[in-house]
């Protein structure tokens, strides 16, 4: 049940956030048309698309992990049998993944709070608040962490398809 719940959260977030790619592509096209056809560039498009892309990029980490879309170095693991592979994967999560994501969660939280308290803004043509993007980093780190829990549970329960 917890596996399905975590997977559903990251699946939903991934599908909703993927719509942002269409939004920032539309803004870029709009800006290019204004710039080169009407010779009236926007002042805000670059800053907005940069922040939207940052949001898009960080928020899809848990979704990518759910779909096993991250880069995987399997020079050694491709020769392992199913049981040894499960042990190596679980150890990889325990030794590398969980400590990294824990640091990501805690540091991004501190980073976001500092930005919020300072009222941090961008330095571009328009001054946009930065703290929403930094808060998104913290949320994304949390989503990545819980998806890691789901993946380890799948490995331990034998619910993950074997590597091809």
C-alpha positions in Angstrom: 0.0 0.0 0.0 2.8 2.5 0.9 4.6 1.6 -2.4 1.4 2.4 -4.4 0.9 5.6 -2.5 4.4 6.9 -3.0 4.4 5.8 -6.7 1.1 7.5 -7.2 2.3 10.8 -5.7 5.4 10.9 -7.9 3.4 9.8 -10.9 0.9 12.6 -10.4 3.6 15.2 -9.7 5.5 14.1 -12.8 2.5 14.3 -15.1 1.4 17.7 -13.7 4.9 19.2 -13.8 5.5 17.9 -17.4 2.9 20.4 -18.5 5.3 23.2 -17.5 7.5 22.1 -20.5 4.7 23.2 -22.8 4.3 26.4 -20.9 8.0 27.5 -21.1 8.2 26.3 -24.7 5.2 28.5 -25.5 6.8 31.5 -23.8 10.1 31.0 -25.7 8.2 30.8 -29.0 6.2 33.9 -28.0 9.4 35.8 -27.2 11.2 34.7 -30.4 8.2 35.9 -32.5 8.1 39.2 -30.7 11.9 39.7 -31.0 12.4 38.7 -34.6 9.1 39.4 -36.3 8.0 42.5 -34.5 11.4 43.6 -33.2 9.8 44.0 -29.7 11.6 41.6 -27.3 10.0 40.9 -23.9 11.8 41.9 -20.7 10.5 39.1 -18.7 10.5 35.9 -20.9 14.1 34.9 -20.2 13.8 35.2 -16.5 10.4 33.4 -16.4 11.5 30.5 -18.6 14.7 30.1 -16.6 12.8 29.7 -13.4 10.1 27.5 -15.0 12.9 25.2 -16.4 14.6 25.0 -13.0 11.3 24.1 -11.4 10.6 21.5 -14.1 14.1 20.0 -13.8 14.1 19.6 -10.0 10.5 18.4 -9.6 10.9 15.4 -11.9 13.6 13.6 -9.9 11.2 11.3 -8.0 9.2 10.7 -11.2 12.5 9.7 -13.1 13.5 7.4 -10.3 10.1 5.8 -10.3 10.5 5.0 -14.0 14.2 4.1 -13.6 15.2 6.9 -16.0 18.4 8.0 -14.2 21.8 7.0 -15.5 22.9 3.7 -14.2 26.4 2.3 -14.4 26.0 -1.5 -14.6 29.5 -2.6 -15.6 29.7 -4.8 -12.5 26.1 -5.5 -11.7 25.2 -6.9 -15.1 27.2 -10.0 -14.2 25.4 -10.5 -10.9 22.6 -13.0 -10.3 19.2 -11.7 -9.1 19.9 -12.1 -5.4 23.3 -10.5 -5.5 21.9 -7.7 -7.6 19.2 -7.1 -5.0 21.8 -6.9 -2.2 24.0 -4.5 -4.2 21.0 -2.3 -5.1 19.8 -2.1 -1.5 23.3 -1.3 -0.3 23.7 1.4 -2.9 20.5 3.0 -1.7 21.6 2.8 2.0 25.2 3.9 1.4 24.8 6.5 -1.3 21.2 7.4 -2.1 19.7 8.0 1.3 22.5 10.0 2.7 22.6 12.2 -0.4 18.9 12.8 -0.4 18.9 13.5 3.3 21.5 16.2 2.8 19.5 17.5 -0.2 16.4 17.7 1.9 18.0 19.4 4.9 20.2 21.8 3.0 17.6 22.8 0.5 15.2 23.5 3.4 17.8 25.8 5.0 18.5 27.4 1.6 14.8 28.0 1.0 14.1 29.5 4.5 17.1 31.8 4.1 15.8 33.0 0.7 12.3 33.4 2.1 13.5 35.4 5.1 15.6 37.7 2.9 12.9 38.2 0.3 15.5 37.1 -2.3 14.8 38.2 -5.9 16.5 37.6 -9.2 18.9 40.1 -10.8 17.4 40.1 -14.2 15.4 42.7 -16.1 12.5 42.0 -13.7 13.0 41.1 -10.1 11.2 37.8 -9.5 11.1 36.1 -6.1 13.6 33.2 -5.9 12.2 31.5 -2.8 9.4 29.6 -4.6 12.0 27.8 -6.7 14.1 27.1 -3.7 11.1 25.8 -1.8 10.4 23.5 -4.8 14.0 22.1 -4.4 13.1 21.1 -0.9 9.8 19.5 -2.0 11.6 17.7 -4.9 14.2 16.4 -2.5 11.4 15.0 -0.3 9.7 13.4 -3.3 13.0 11.8 -4.3 13.6 10.5 -0.8 10.2 8.9 -0.5 10.5 7.4 -4.0 13.8 5.9 -2.9 11.9 4.3 0.0 9.4 2.9 -2.5 12.2 1.5 -4.7 14.0 -0.2 -1.8 10.7 -1.8 -0.7 10.1 -3.0 -4.2 13.6 -4.6 -4.3 13.1 -6.2 -0.9 9.6 -7.5 -1.8 10.7 -8.7 -5.3 8.3 -6.3 -7.0 10.8 -4.6 -9.4 11.2 -6.1 -12.8 14.6 -7.5 -13.4 17.1 -5.5 -15.3 17.3 -6.2 -19.0 
